[in-house]
Amino acid sequence: MKFLFLTDEGPGNAWLIQDVEREVAIHTIIRPDWSSAPPAKPVTMSRWARFFDSPFARVARKVRKRYFARRDGRNGFRLEKELFPSSPMPVPASEVLSVPWWTINGEEMCARIRAFAPDLMFVCGAPLLKPAVFNIPRLGTVNLHFGISPDYRGQHTLLWPLLRGDYAHVGATLHYINEGIDAGPVLFRIYPALEPADDLVSIEAKIVRLAARTLREFLKSLAARTLDKPVPGKRFTEKGTLVRDCDRTIRHDLLFRVRRLTGQRLPSLPERVERFYLGE
């Protein structure tokens, strides 16, 4: 069975790939290059948009962008040290194809994916895919979402339940990609063990390890079977909370950090896995 991976660089995906490659063959890894810029397009703004796009708003956007770039950079460094404390991130054994991120949904990329003839495509850390791409694999395209879907969809969905004190919905979801945002049928949901001293980075490291183990089990179960249609997942009717990138503000980040500094701790919760592809 041909498994195609569409994942960007980073310690989390490096761990996932390393763990899966131990027992499951990955045909090709397509890696979006986020450093490349798409061709410039003329930007047109309405009169009201120009009115509200004040110099203060533009400065605020730049400050927010720089703040989170530094914050995410530090967290990424800490996550790498958490997952690979004594060695550099491993190089995948599978073939790696690096492409500009903005070409992922283009006709040329669609043709290349069709040429691979994948049975299943796994996605983690990629641009939003269009139907022309995610409908190519014979058994569908699945996404590892770092959040419990559909309760928390979109971006920054590890921070949101922590801010709300909704600790029972801290985890990750493997779901089919459809035209919604993290709204496809769910194959499994994982909940890491939580401890009072945990923070965002330690929680993400636990999720990566548990997700890798559970993903490997799922892919092994597919490889051992002869399938002529996608494995059914569980459909949820509730819409949950959609978190957009602009919803994450410096205030939210500082609020979470202040709570930690003033002694707020997480509850102790056990590790848990829901496997819907097994009929659970």
Secondary structure, 3 states (H helix, E strand, C coil): CCEEEEECCCHHHHHHHHHHHCCCCCCEEEEEECCCCCCCCCCCCCHHHHHHCCHHHHHHHHHHHHHHHHHHHHHHHHHHHHHCCCCCCCCCCCEEEEEEHHHCCCHHHHHHHHHHCCCEEEEECCCCCCHHHHCCCCCCEEEEECCCCCCEEECCCCHHHHHHCCHHHCCEEEEECCCCCCCCCEEEEEECCECCCCCHHHHHHHHHHHHHHHHHHHHHHHHCCCCCCCCCCECCCCCCEEECHHHCCHHHHHHHHHHHHCCCCCCCECCEEEEHHHCC
